[in-house]
Amino acid sequence: MARPSAKPARKPAAGPSQGQLRIIAGEWRSRRLSFPDAPGLRPTPDRVRETLFNWLAPYVEGARVLDPFAGSGALLLEALSRGAGRGLALELNPLAATALRGNLELLRAGNAEVRQADALKHLQGAVAEAFDLVFLDPPFHKDLLLPACQLLENRGWLAAEAWIYTESESAPSSLGLPGNWQLHREKHTGQVHYALWRRRPPAGA
């Protein structure tokens, strides 16, 4: 009589899968960092980041940087590597926020802070300082970009001539962003449109 086969050993539970990003230039050039593979988290591709920071090259040094939908933190980390003065990241996903804090500690970046927060709720709150450079890369198809832009403009988060970067599923001309934001450069790759805007103080401000 055949003996019953032994039950296969259980595999250990897998932890959250990880992605990797590479810092392109600056103090931490070529450093590779891990981040959790969370839903809706789309790190800006290397080629797009390189194009963006070529556009921003004269304006990053010493800038106060805000990243309201930080995700992996790729844009904030790139700015800090290239000499940004201070950074604030907002990220709702607790795993992503914790990973970004860990990467900042690994890099000994004491000039940046991560807050686990809903971006739109946070932008409705009190403003401690105005930012020179803002990265807006929200999850697509959730109608987050326009309200975030309106809050940035109306609640005083932006310096007088701030630079604002947007990633969107629609062409920049269709976004309906504040009228005093001037489109400086734009490109698209695949289904992603990315653009750089320059804020001008509203007439009479």
C-alpha positions in Angstrom: 0.0 0.0 0.0 1.5 3.3 -1.0 2.3 5.7 1.8 0.6 9.1 1.6 3.0 11.7 0.3 4.2 14.3 2.8 2.7 17.7 2.7 4.9 20.2 0.9 6.6 22.6 3.3 5.1 26.1 3.4 7.0 28.8 1.8 7.7 31.8 4.0 5.4 34.8 3.4 6.9 37.1 0.9 7.5 40.7 1.9 6.4 43.6 -0.3 8.1 43.6 -3.7 10.7 46.3 -4.3 11.5 48.6 -7.1 14.8 50.5 -7.6 15.6 54.1 -8.6 18.9 55.6 -9.7 20.0 59.1 -8.8 21.3 60.6 -12.1 23.6 63.5 -11.0 24.9 65.5 -8.2 26.3 64.5 -4.8 24.7 61.1 -4.9 25.2 60.4 -8.6 24.6 56.8 -9.6 23.3 55.7 -6.1 20.6 53.1 -6.4 17.8 53.1 -3.8 14.9 50.8 -3.1 11.2 51.6 -2.7 8.1 49.5 -2.3 6.1 48.5 -5.3 2.8 50.2 -4.3 -0.4 50.7 -6.4 -0.3 53.9 -8.3 3.4 54.5 -7.6 5.1 55.5 -10.9 8.6 56.7 -10.4 9.5 59.3 -13.1 11.7 57.5 -15.7 15.4 58.3 -15.8 15.2 59.9 -19.2 12.3 62.2 -18.2 14.1 63.2 -15.0 17.3 64.0 -16.9 15.3 66.2 -19.3 13.5 68.0 -16.5 16.7 68.7 -14.5 18.4 70.0 -17.7 15.5 72.5 -17.9 15.8 73.4 -14.2 19.6 73.4 -14.1 20.0 77.1 -13.1 17.2 77.0 -10.5 17.8 74.0 -8.3 20.8 75.2 -6.1 19.4 76.3 -2.8 15.8 75.9 -3.8 13.0 75.1 -1.3 11.4 72.0 -2.8 7.9 70.6 -2.3 6.9 67.1 -3.5 3.2 66.6 -2.6 2.7 63.1 -4.2 6.2 61.9 -3.5 5.9 58.1 -4.1 9.4 56.8 -4.4 10.8 60.3 -3.9 12.8 60.1 -7.1 12.3 63.8 -8.0 12.9 65.1 -4.5 16.0 63.0 -4.1 17.4 64.2 -7.5 16.8 67.8 -6.5 18.5 67.4 -3.1 21.5 65.6 -4.8 21.8 68.6 -7.1 22.0 71.1 -4.3 18.4 72.0 -3.3 18.4 73.7 0.0 15.4 72.1 1.7 12.8 69.5 0.8 9.3 68.5 2.0 7.7 65.3 0.8 4.0 64.3 1.3 3.0 60.7 0.8 -0.2 59.0 1.8 1.1 55.4 1.5 2.7 54.4 4.8 5.2 51.9 3.2 6.3 54.5 0.6 6.6 57.2 3.3 8.7 55.0 5.5 11.0 53.9 2.6 11.6 57.5 1.6 12.5 58.4 5.2 14.9 55.5 5.3 16.5 56.6 2.0 17.0 60.1 3.3 18.6 58.8 6.5 20.8 56.5 4.4 22.0 59.5 2.4 22.3 61.6 5.5 20.0 64.2 4.0 19.0 66.2 7.1 17.5 69.0 5.1 14.4 67.1 4.0 11.3 65.9 5.8 8.7 63.3 4.9 5.1 63.6 6.2 2.6 60.8 5.8 -0.3 62.8 4.7 -3.1 63.3 2.1 -1.7 65.9 -0.2 -5.0 67.8 -0.8 -5.8 67.9 2.9 -2.3 69.1 3.8 -2.3 71.8 1.1 -5.5 73.2 2.6 -3.7 73.8 5.9 -1.5 76.6 7.2 1.6 77.5 5.2 4.9 77.9 7.0 7.0 78.8 4.0 6.6 79.3 0.2 8.4 76.9 -2.1 10.6 77.7 -5.1 10.2 74.4 -6.9 7.2 72.0 -6.8 6.9 68.5 -8.3 3.4 67.4 -9.1 3.2 63.7 -10.2 -0.1 62.5 -8.7 -1.6 59.0 -9.5 -3.4 59.2 -12.8 -7.2 59.1 -13.4 -8.0 60.3 -9.8 -8.5 64.1 -10.6 -5.8 65.2 -8.2 -3.7 67.5 -10.3 -6.0 70.5 -10.9 -7.2 70.8 -7.2 -3.6 70.5 -6.1 -2.5 73.3 -8.4 -5.4 75.5 -7.2 -4.5 75.0 -3.6 -0.8 75.7 -4.2 -1.7 79.0 -5.9 -4.6 80.1 -3.6 -3.2 79.1 -0.3 0.2 80.7 -0.6 2.5 77.7 -1.0 4.4 79.2 -4.0 7.2 81.7 -4.1 6.6 84.7 -6.3 8.2 83.1 -9.4 8.1 79.4 -8.5 8.7 76.6 -10.9 6.1 73.9 -11.1 6.6 70.5 -12.8 3.5 68.5 -13.8 3.0 64.9 -15.0 -0.4 64.1 -16.5 -2.4 61.8 -18.7 -3.6 64.8 -20.7 -1.9 67.5 -22.7 -0.8 70.5 -20.6 -3.0 72.9 -22.7 -6.1 71.0 -21.5 -5.4 71.0 -17.8 -6.9 74.4 -16.9 -4.2 75.4 -14.5 -4.0 78.9 -12.9 -3.8 81.6 -15.5 -0.7 83.2 -14.1 1.3 80.0 -14.6 3.2 80.2 -17.9 4.1 77.0 -19.8 7.8 77.0 -20.1 8.6 73.6 -21.7 6.6 70.4 -22.4 7.1 67.0 -23.9 5.4 63.6 -23.8 6.5 60.0 -23.8 4.0 57.3 -24.5 0.8 58.3 -22.7 2.6 60.6 -20.2 2.7 64.4 -20.7 5.2 66.3 -18.7 5.6 70.1 -18.5 7.4 72.8 -16.6 5.5 76.0 -15.6 6.8 79.3 -14.3 4.5 81.2 -11.9 4.1 84.9 -12.3 2.6 87.0 -9.5 -1.1 87.8 -10.4 -1.8 91.3 -11.7 -2.2 93.7 -8.8 -0.6 91.3 -6.3 
